[in-house]
Amino acid sequence: MVSYFPTLLILVLNSVADKFTGTQYNNLVNMTGIGNSKVSCYSQIHSEVIMDNCKLKILFHVLPDCFLRSAIMVGREILSNGYQMTLNANRCTLIETKNTDPKVINECFRKIDEQVSFENITTDITDNKRSQLLTVLNKFAESFTDGLPKTRVTTGQLEIRLIDPTRTVQRRPYRLAPVERETVRKIVDQLQVAGIIRPSCSPFASPVLLVKKKNGSDRMVVDYRELNNNTVPDRFPLPLISDQIARLGGAHFFSCLDMASGFNQIPVHPDSIERTAFVTPDGQWEYVAVPFGLRNGPSVYQRTILNTLGELAHHYVVSYMDDLVIVSTTVEEALERLHKVLTVVTEAGFSL
């Protein structure tokens, strides 16, 4: 049986290679497979074979029979020799394409490359402009944080409207290992110190669990699935990534701002706070600022940031969730626009 796999090399079982004729080599080739598994190949055979009436000269890398489920594994190398491979559910078909013009694809890529130029985009600014940049940033130093935000914005809030107001969420805490339980305690303490949560005696109770961040640390998340299923959806649209990228055209300088835990800066409507309540093995708390995981969190945040930016969002600020990109054509313009945006977002109560 012959299999196709997106590998660069063409592999064959040792028991099958014995039937081939051709030039043999004994070179050590170390290979890395899926899952970073390591395989060493000690022999190769250069042989002429016929596949689908196509005569091919192929360098096969010979592997022990235990390494492959198929007799031969054909990789991408074969496509670079002027052949087209078609994969169907039960069959792999090889067609010779040497008579076609191979320049068509290259020309398409050349045309795309010619449209993209990075000549006028730079990450360098003069010492004088760098000093001006630091002056702008220092003016708003109190609004920058390396931890959880302690401010709440004034340009939006989240309200949880229930489809069935008579339904409450009454879940027991998920079981946590001792180490996980201690981690949850620390996270709860941090959120409470930051004023994001408070102790609760709500009739609502959603459980929490821990998930791993990309850096390996733990994040506490509330399982709001039952609450979300009973929440009236907010239809405020999120921006399309493609539209936002298109707005970057023509700009030479980009200033990027990241709101610190953006959701946690938006207050929850007083009538909805009790619905955010969660339970751990050690107690019950509720969010006074928007937590992650609520159905309408993204829509409420996007509406809030657009309310904050006003007309700036239609001119030179590209926003997507808690990231803002300020586009400019000169350094002077970039500094002026950065100052304007920082003024607007900090006056609204945002921390960065």
C-alpha positions as CSV (number, residue, x, y, z in Angstrom):
1,M,0.0,0.0,0.0
2,V,1.2,3.5,-0.9
3,S,0.3,6.5,1.4
4,Y,0.8,10.2,0.8
5,F,1.9,12.3,3.7
6,P,3.1,16.0,3.7
7,T,6.7,15.0,4.4
8,L,9.7,16.2,2.4
9,L,11.2,12.7,2.1
10,I,10.0,9.5,0.4
11,L,10.1,6.6,2.7
12,V,9.9,2.8,2.1
13,L,9.8,-0.3,4.3
14,N,13.0,-2.4,4.5
15,S,11.1,-5.5,3.3
16,V,9.8,-3.6,0.2
17,A,13.2,-2.0,-0.6
18,D,14.8,-5.4,-1.0
19,K,12.7,-5.9,-4.1
20,F,14.0,-2.6,-5.7
21,T,16.9,-2.4,-8.1
22,G,19.1,0.7,-8.2
23,T,22.0,2.4,-6.5
24,Q,22.3,1.9,-2.8
25,Y,23.7,4.3,-0.3
26,N,24.6,4.1,3.4
27,N,24.2,7.6,4.8
28,L,22.9,8.5,8.3
29,V,19.8,10.7,8.0
30,N,18.1,11.8,11.2
31,M,14.4,12.6,10.9
32,T,11.8,14.3,13.1
33,G,8.2,13.2,12.9
34,I,4.9,14.3,14.3
35,G,5.1,14.8,18.1
36,N,8.9,15.6,17.7
37,S,9.6,11.8,17.5
38,K,13.1,11.0,16.3
39,V,13.9,8.4,13.6
40,S,17.3,7.5,12.2
41,C,17.6,6.2,8.6
42,Y,20.9,4.3,7.7
43,S,20.3,3.4,4.1
44,Q,18.8,4.8,0.9
45,I,18.2,3.4,-2.6
46,H,17.9,5.4,-5.8
47,S,15.5,3.5,-8.0
48,E,13.2,3.9,-11.0
49,V,9.6,3.1,-10.4
50,I,6.3,3.4,-12.3
51,M,3.3,5.0,-10.5
52,D,0.0,5.6,-12.5
53,N,1.9,5.1,-15.8
54,C,4.4,7.8,-14.7
55,K,8.1,6.7,-14.7
56,L,9.8,8.2,-11.7
57,K,13.4,8.3,-10.4
58,I,13.2,8.4,-6.7
59,L,15.6,8.4,-3.8
60,F,13.9,6.2,-1.2
61,H,14.9,6.4,2.5
62,V,14.7,2.9,4.0
63,L,13.1,2.4,7.4
64,P,12.5,-0.7,9.5
65,D,9.1,-2.3,9.0
66,C,7.9,-1.3,12.4
67,F,8.0,2.4,11.6
68,L,5.4,2.6,8.8
69,R,1.9,1.3,8.4
70,S,2.2,1.6,4.6
71,A,4.8,0.0,2.4
72,I,5.7,3.4,0.9
73,M,5.1,6.9,2.1
74,V,5.3,9.5,-0.7
75,G,6.0,13.1,0.3
76,R,6.1,16.5,-1.3
77,E,9.4,15.9,-3.0
78,I,7.7,14.1,-5.8
79,L,5.6,17.3,-6.6
80,S,8.8,19.3,-7.3
81,N,9.7,17.0,-10.1
82,G,6.8,18.0,-12.4
83,Y,4.0,15.9,-11.2
84,Q,0.5,16.7,-9.8
85,M,-0.9,14.5,-7.1
86,T,-4.7,14.2,-6.6
87,L,-6.0,12.8,-3.3
88,N,-9.5,11.3,-3.1
89,A,-11.1,9.3,-0.3
90,N,-9.8,6.0,-1.5
91,R,-7.2,6.8,-4.1
92,C,-4.1,8.8,-4.9
93,T,-3.6,9.7,-8.6
94,L,-0.3,10.9,-10.1
95,I,-0.3,13.0,-13.3
96,E,2.7,14.3,-15.2
97,T,2.6,18.1,-15.6
98,K,6.0,18.8,-17.2
99,N,4.4,20.2,-20.3
100,T,2.6,23.0,-18.4
101,D,4.1,26.3,-17.7
102,P,5.5,26.3,-14.2
103,K,6.0,30.1,-14.2
104,V,2.4,30.9,-13.7
105,I,2.4,30.3,-10.0
106,N,5.7,32.2,-9.6
107,E,4.3,35.1,-11.5
108,C,1.3,35.3,-9.2
109,F,3.5,35.4,-6.1
110,R,5.7,38.1,-7.8
111,K,2.7,40.3,-8.4
112,I,1.7,40.0,-4.7
113,D,5.2,40.8,-3.6
114,E,5.3,43.9,-5.7
115,Q,2.2,45.3,-4.0
116,V,3.8,45.0,-0.5
117,S,6.5,47.6,0.4
118,F,8.0,48.2,3.8
119,E,10.2,51.1,2.7
120,N,8.3,53.8,4.6
121,I,7.7,51.8,7.8
122,T,10.4,52.1,10.5
123,T,10.8,51.1,14.2
124,D,13.5,53.7,14.7
125,I,13.1,57.3,15.9
126,T,15.6,59.9,16.7
127,D,16.8,60.6,20.3
128,N,14.8,63.8,20.3
129,K,11.6,62.1,19.3
130,R,12.2,59.3,21.7
131,S,12.5,61.9,24.5
132,Q,9.2,63.4,23.3
133,L,7.6,60.0,23.4
134,L,8.7,59.4,27.0
135,T,7.3,62.8,28.0
136,V,3.9,61.8,26.6
137,L,4.0,58.4,28.3
138,N,5.2,59.9,31.7
139,K,2.3,62.3,31.6
140,F,0.0,59.3,31.9
141,A,2.2,57.1,34.1
142,E,-0.4,56.7,36.8
143,S,-2.7,55.0,34.2
144,F,-0.3,52.3,33.4
145,T,-0.2,49.1,35.5
146,D,1.6,45.8,35.5
147,G,-1.1,44.0,37.5
148,L,-4.9,44.0,37.7
149,P,-6.7,47.3,37.0
150,K,-8.2,49.1,39.9
151,T,-10.2,51.6,37.9
152,R,-13.7,51.4,36.3
153,V,-14.7,53.1,33.2
154,T,-17.6,55.5,32.9
155,T,-18.5,54.9,29.2
156,G,-20.3,51.5,29.6
157,Q,-21.5,48.8,31.8
158,L,-22.7,45.2,31.5
159,E,-26.3,44.2,32.2
160,I,-27.4,40.6,32.3
161,R,-31.0,40.2,31.1
162,L,-32.4,36.7,31.6
163,I,-34.6,34.9,29.1
164,D,-36.4,33.2,32.0
165,P,-36.1,35.5,35.1
166,T,-37.4,32.7,37.3
167,R,-34.4,30.5,36.6
168,T,-31.3,30.7,38.7
169,V,-27.9,28.9,38.5
170,Q,-27.4,26.6,41.5
171,R,-24.2,24.6,41.0
172,R,-21.9,23.0,43.5
173,P,-18.2,23.8,43.5
174,Y,-16.0,21.7,41.3
175,R,-13.7,19.4,43.2
176,L,-10.1,20.8,43.3
177,A,-6.8,19.2,44.2
178,P,-5.2,20.7,47.3
179,V,-2.6,22.6,45.2
180,E,-5.4,23.9,42.9
181,R,-7.5,24.9,45.8
182,E,-4.6,27.0,47.2
183,T,-4.1,28.6,43.8
184,V,-7.8,29.5,43.6
185,R,-7.6,31.1,47.1
186,K,-4.7,33.3,46.0
187,I,-6.4,34.4,42.8
188,V,-9.6,35.2,44.7
189,D,-7.6,37.3,47.2
190,Q,-6.0,39.2,44.3
191,L,-9.3,39.9,42.6
192,Q,-10.8,41.1,45.9
193,V,-7.9,43.4,46.7
194,A,-8.3,44.9,43.2
195,G,-12.0,45.5,43.8
196,I,-13.0,43.2,40.9
197,I,-15.0,40.8,43.2
198,R,-16.6,40.9,46.6
199,P,-18.1,38.4,49.0
200,S,-21.6,37.3,48.0
201,C,-24.8,35.7,49.4
202,S,-26.5,35.5,45.9
203,P,-29.0,32.8,45.0
204,F,-26.8,32.3,41.9
205,A,-23.8,30.0,42.1
206,S,-21.6,29.0,39.1
207,P,-18.5,26.8,39.7
208,V,-14.9,27.7,38.9
209,L,-12.0,25.8,37.4
210,L,-8.4,26.4,36.5
211,V,-7.0,26.5,33.0
212,K,-3.4,26.9,31.9
213,K,-2.2,30.1,30.2
214,K,0.3,30.0,27.4
215,N,3.1,30.8,29.9
216,G,2.2,27.8,32.0
217,S,0.6,29.8,34.9
218,D,-3.0,29.2,36.0
219,R,-6.1,31.2,35.2
220,M,-9.3,30.9,37.2
221,V,-12.4,30.8,35.0
222,V,-16.0,30.6,36.0
223,D,-18.2,28.1,34.2
224,Y,-21.0,30.4,33.1
225,R,-22.5,28.0,30.6
226,E,-25.8,27.6,32.4
227,L,-26.1,31.4,33.0
228,N,-25.1,32.1,29.3
229,N,-27.8,29.8,28.0
230,N,-30.4,31.9,29.9
231,T,-29.0,35.3,28.9
232,V,-30.6,37.5,26.2
233,P,-27.8,38.0,23.6
234,D,-26.3,41.5,22.9
235,R,-26.2,41.9,19.2
236,F,-23.6,44.6,19.1
237,P,-21.2,43.6,16.3
238,L,-17.5,42.8,16.7
239,P,-15.3,44.3,14.0
240,L,-14.0,42.1,11.1
241,I,-10.3,41.4,11.3
242,S,-10.0,41.9,7.5
243,D,-11.6,45.4,7.7
244,Q,-9.3,46.5,10.5
245,I,-6.2,45.3,8.6
246,A,-7.4,47.2,5.5
247,R,-7.5,50.4,7.6
248,L,-3.7,50.1,8.2
249,G,-2.9,50.8,4.6
250,G,-0.8,54.0,3.9
251,A,0.4,54.4,7.5
252,H,4.1,54.4,8.3
253,F,3.9,54.5,12.1
254,F,1.8,52.5,14.5
255,S,1.3,53.0,18.2
256,C,-0.1,50.0,20.0
257,L,-2.0,50.2,23.3
258,D,-3.2,47.2,25.4
259,M,-5.9,47.8,28.0
260,A,-5.0,46.0,31.2
261,S,-7.5,43.1,31.7
262,G,-10.0,45.1,29.6
263,F,-13.1,43.3,30.7
264,N,-12.3,43.8,34.4
265,Q,-12.4,47.6,33.8
266,I,-16.1,47.7,32.9
267,P,-18.6,47.8,35.8
268,V,-21.5,45.3,36.1
269,H,-24.9,46.9,36.4
270,P,-25.9,46.8,40.1
271,D,-29.0,44.7,39.3
272,S,-26.9,42.1,37.5
273,I,-24.0,41.7,40.0
274,E,-25.7,38.8,41.9
275,R,-26.0,36.9,38.7
276,T,-22.2,36.7,38.3
277,A,-21.8,34.9,41.6
278,F,-19.4,32.0,41.7
279,V,-18.5,29.3,44.3
280,T,-15.3,27.7,45.3
281,P,-14.8,25.0,48.0
282,D,-14.0,27.9,50.3
283,G,-16.9,30.4,49.7
284,Q,-19.0,32.5,47.4
285,W,-18.1,35.8,45.6
286,E,-19.6,38.0,42.9
287,Y,-18.1,40.2,40.2
288,V,-18.6,44.0,40.3
289,A,-16.6,44.3,37.1
290,V,-17.1,42.2,34.0
291,P,-15.5,38.8,34.2
292,F,-14.3,36.6,31.4
293,G,-16.7,34.0,30.1
294,L,-20.0,35.9,30.1
295,R,-22.0,35.6,26.9
296,N,-22.2,39.4,26.2
297,G,-18.8,40.4,27.5
298,P,-17.1,40.9,24.1
299,S,-20.0,42.9,22.7
300,V,-20.3,45.1,25.8
301,Y,-16.5,45.7,25.7
302,Q,-16.5,46.7,22.0
303,R,-19.4,49.1,22.5
304,T,-17.7,50.6,25.5
305,I,-14.4,51.2,23.8
306,L,-16.1,52.7,20.7
307,N,-18.1,55.0,23.1
308,T,-14.9,56.1,24.6
309,L,-13.0,56.8,21.4
310,G,-15.9,58.5,19.7
311,E,-14.9,60.0,16.3
312,L,-11.3,58.8,16.8
313,A,-12.4,55.3,16.1
314,H,-13.5,56.4,12.6
315,H,-10.3,58.3,11.7
316,Y,-7.0,56.9,13.0
317,V,-7.6,54.4,15.8
318,V,-8.1,50.7,14.9
319,S,-9.7,48.8,17.8
320,Y,-10.3,45.1,18.4
321,M,-11.3,44.1,21.9
322,D,-8.6,45.3,24.3
323,D,-6.0,46.2,21.7
324,L,-5.8,49.7,20.1
325,V,-3.6,50.6,17.1
326,I,-3.0,54.3,16.3
327,V,-2.0,54.8,12.7
328,S,0.1,57.8,11.6
329,T,2.2,58.9,8.6
330,T,4.9,60.9,10.5
331,V,6.5,60.7,13.9
332,E,5.1,64.1,14.8
333,E,1.6,63.0,13.9
334,A,2.1,59.7,15.8
335,L,3.1,61.6,19.0
336,E,0.2,64.0,18.7
337,R,-2.4,61.2,18.1
338,L,-0.9,59.0,20.9
339,H,-1.3,61.9,23.3
340,K,-4.9,62.5,22.2
341,V,-5.9,58.8,22.5
342,L,-4.3,58.5,25.9
343,T,-6.1,61.5,27.1
344,V,-9.5,60.1,25.9
345,V,-9.1,56.6,27.3
346,T,-7.7,57.7,30.7
347,E,-10.4,60.3,31.2
348,A,-12.9,57.5,30.6
349,G,-11.2,55.5,33.4
350,F,-9.2,53.0,31.5
351,S,-5.9,51.6,32.7
352,L,-3.2,50.3,30.4
